[in-house]
Amino acid sequence: MHASSSRSSTADDRPDEHSDQTIPFNSEGVATSHAPSSAGLTLVATPIGNLGDFSPRGAEALAQADLVLCEDTRTTARLLTDRGISARTEALHEHNERQRLPGLIARLQAGERVALVSDAGMPLLSDPGFRLVRAAIEAGVPVTAVPGPNAALTALVLSGLPPHPFLFVGFPPPRSSARKDSFARLHAAEQVGLAATLIWHEAPHRLAEALEDMATIFGADRPAVVARELTKRFEEIRRGTAGELAAFYADNPPRGEITLLLGPAPEEQTTQQTLDTTLQSLLQTHSIKDAAALAAAATGLPKRTVYARALELTRQQEG
């Protein structure tokens, strides 16, 4: 999501887009940038499937870097080979990022040009690199980015769902109970005013279960979209309700990279049927107290009311 300035630029006050001048941080810590060819850290977006989407500026940044940090060096090697780039690569991932920070910051402060890429898309978004960027900023190292492909934004504009506002959530938790908890917190935010298209990435083997949990917490009739294999040969955008998509993918296990979207919450009051459906699902994996607390958060109803209904449903099931 971007906020654009209302001020219009003229040819005289527009910066030279070909300038290699490095702009240092000032004493107030105002954000600065630098050209990819100059010293500092450059975040480089890489293709999410189609190698033709890699920009010339991205290729230039990798070719001129003293070091290219990769989520997986084998994946990046294929991209470098495709563009005929010879570059030194090293792995930077969630298991070694914290330990590598001091050495990398020292190299950046010494004037080296370091590029950071993920396996696909924009670095940091569900990928490593956040700690490095924060450390570079704190150390006064120039940081810039070469923008490019992004699965969440590509899926959003293809979905047919409202494009803004949107909320990118990353990956939902892998276990159903934690996933429902996460969904319930988002649904609770909707009850107090959040109205945005929600976006997740998901593993193909968990997609059907995630959609089922989504239908339980947010409602089976909520519009949803599954975007699969974006920019690749078998790209698929499947639209429907959360309930319909859950049923479809339960019978048709998907393959490939997946982005999952849910349309904004409708402006309507929670019904007794919706509350009962939510409670019945949560009671399968939670205690009465925990299920009532999650359902109250998800529906916006008073905790005492929801707890009383949870007790009643439990007695009916036991009877």
Salt bridges, closest charged atoms under 4 A:
ASP13 OD2 - ARG7 NH2 2.77
GLU17 OE2 - HIS18 NE2 3.42
ASP66 OD1 - ARG113 NH2 3.50
ASP72 OD2 - ARG74 NH2 2.99
ASP82 OD2 - ARG83 NE 3.53
GLU90 OE2 - ARG88 NH2 2.85
GLU90 OE1 - ARG100 NH2 2.39
GLU90 OE2 - ARG107 NH1 3.77
GLU94 OE2 - HIS95 NE2 3.73
GLU97 OE1 - ARG131 NH1 3.77
GLU112 OE1 - ARG107 NE 3.26
GLU138 OE2 - ARG134 NH2 3.83
ASP181 OD1 - HIS286 NE2 3.29
GLU190 OE1 - HIS187 ND1 2.84
GLU190 OE2 - ARG222 NH2 2.85
GLU202 OE1 - ARG206 NE 3.41
GLU209 OE1 - ARG179 NH2 3.74
ASP213 OD2 - ARG179 NE 2.90
GLU229 OE1 - LYS232 NZ 3.47
GLU236 OE1 - ARG228 NE 2.96
GLU236 OE2 - ARG238 NH2 3.18
ASP276 OD2 - ARG309 NH2 2.60
GLU312 OE2 - ARG309 NH1 3.13
